[in-house]
Amino acid sequence: HKSLALRDLTKGQRIPGINRRYLVLRDFCSGKPHHSSRLETPPLQLPPGMILCAAMLGLRYVSQAPALAASPQLRVRMLQEKEEGGFQKTQLFQTGGLDPPAWAPVETMGNGYVEHP
């Protein structure tokens, strides 16, 4: 979606055990209601020989859905380039429905975000 074209990654807390920091994606809005949104982060630049062995999802959100519509969901995948071309997809996280809070999205500053369990 066009509103996601600008990547807003910032450096987060230090990763325990190594001299690197987490990348944090700050607030974004997917714009007008539509079937789905896709978001891509820049490719990771890992040192040679480094293997990713764990991942963590810390999600605070505000959602909105039309009456009788299913709540939005989030799926996080990692793509790895194959030597023979193409990509291997690994699903890291998938949430259930991210139910809207009792307040409207414009009231987030006063009420806060919803914490995903």
GUNU-196143 format. One line per field, with one value per residue (C-alpha): residue number from 1; residue in one letter; x, y, z. Coordinates in nm, 2 decimals, m for minus. Example, Ala and Ser with C-alpha at 12.3 -4.5 7.8 and 13.67 -1.06 7.14 Angstrom:
BEGIN
resi = [1/2]
resn = [A/S]
c1 = [1.23/1.37]
c2 = [m0.45/m0.11]
c3 = [0.78/0.71]
//
This chain:
BEGIN
resi = [1/2/3/4/5/6/7/8/9/10/11/12/13/14/15/16/17/18/19/20/21/22/23/24/25/26/27/28/29/30/31/32/33/34/35/36/37/38/39/40/41/42/43/44/45/46/47/48/49/50/51/52/53/54/55/56/57/58/59/60/61/62/63/64/65/66/67/68/69/70/71/72/73/74/75/76/77/78/79/80/81/82/83/84/85/86/87/88/89/90/91/92/93/94/95/96/97/98/99/100/101/102/103/104/105/106/107/108/109/110/111/112/113/114/115/116/117]
resn = [H/K/S/L/A/L/R/D/L/T/K/G/Q/R/I/P/G/I/N/R/R/Y/L/V/L/R/D/F/C/S/G/K/P/H/H/S/S/R/L/E/T/P/P/L/Q/L/P/P/G/M/I/L/C/A/A/M/L/G/L/R/Y/V/S/Q/A/P/A/L/A/A/S/P/Q/L/R/V/R/M/L/Q/E/K/E/E/G/G/F/Q/K/T/Q/L/F/Q/T/G/G/L/D/P/P/A/W/A/P/V/E/T/M/G/N/G/Y/V/E/H/P]
c1 = [0.00/0.13/0.12/0.37/0.63/0.83/1.01/1.03/1.28/1.47/1.73/1.59/1.74/2.07/2.05/2.18/2.51/2.61/2.70/2.39/2.05/1.70/1.53/1.20/0.91/0.72/0.36/0.22/m0.13/m0.24/m0.48/m0.83/m0.99/m0.88/m0.84/m0.47/m0.15/0.20/0.50/0.86/1.17/1.52/1.72/1.92/2.29/2.42/2.79/2.92/2.83/2.57/2.25/1.91/1.79/1.51/1.26/1.02/0.70/0.61/0.30/0.10/m0.18/m0.51/m0.74/m1.07/m1.31/m1.65/m1.95/m1.98/m1.63/m1.35/m1.09/m0.75/m0.48/m0.10/0.13/0.51/0.72/1.09/1.20/1.53/1.68/1.74/2.06/1.86/1.65/1.32/1.25/1.19/0.91/0.93/0.63/0.75/0.43/0.06/m0.19/m0.56/m0.80/m0.67/m0.99/m1.07/m1.05/m1.35/m1.22/m1.18/m0.84/m0.84/m0.86/m0.53/m0.33/m0.56/m0.63/m0.31/m0.25/m0.38/m0.11/m0.11/m0.07]
c2 = [0.00/0.35/0.48/0.21/0.30/0.52/0.29/0.43/0.20/0.32/0.15/m0.01/m0.17/m0.35/m0.72/m0.93/m1.09/m0.90/m0.54/m0.48/m0.32/m0.44/m0.25/m0.11/m0.02/0.28/0.37/0.33/0.36/0.15/0.42/0.36/0.02/m0.25/m0.62/m0.64/m0.44/m0.55/m0.40/m0.48/m0.39/m0.35/m0.67/m0.77/m0.73/m1.01/m1.09/m1.40/m1.71/m1.55/m1.76/m1.62/m1.86/m1.67/m1.39/m1.20/m1.01/m0.71/m0.56/m0.26/m0.17/0.01/m0.14/m0.05/m0.28/m0.21/m0.36/m0.74/m0.75/m0.98/m0.81/m0.75/m1.00/m0.98/m1.23/m1.19/m1.39/m1.39/m1.44/m1.61/m1.61/m1.95/m2.02/m2.15/m1.84/m1.75/m1.73/m1.96/m1.82/m1.89/m1.78/m1.63/m1.50/m1.50/m1.33/m1.41/m1.12/m0.79/m0.68/m0.31/m0.13/0.04/0.38/0.52/0.53/0.91/0.87/0.67/0.95/0.96/0.59/0.42/0.12/m0.24/m0.49/m0.81/m1.11]
c3 = [0.00/m0.09/0.27/0.37/0.11/0.35/0.59/0.94/1.11/1.42/1.63/1.94/2.25/2.24/2.15/2.44/2.38/2.06/1.98/1.76/1.82/1.73/1.44/1.55/1.31/1.46/1.39/1.04/0.90/0.61/0.49/0.37/0.44/0.19/0.18/0.28/0.33/0.28/0.45/0.37/0.57/0.42/0.39/0.70/0.66/0.87/0.93/0.75/0.94/1.16/1.19/1.31/1.58/1.75/1.69/1.91/1.84/2.06/1.92/2.04/1.81/1.75/1.49/1.34/1.14/0.99/1.16/1.11/0.94/1.07/1.29/1.11/1.15/1.13/0.97/0.97/0.72/0.65/0.29/0.22/m0.13/m0.28/m0.47/m0.76/m0.76/m0.59/m0.22/0.07/0.30/0.67/0.88/1.21/1.36/1.30/1.53/1.57/1.52/1.65/1.80/1.80/2.14/2.30/2.18/1.83/1.67/1.70/2.08/2.10/2.25/2.55/2.59/2.46/2.25/2.29/2.39/2.19/2.43]
//
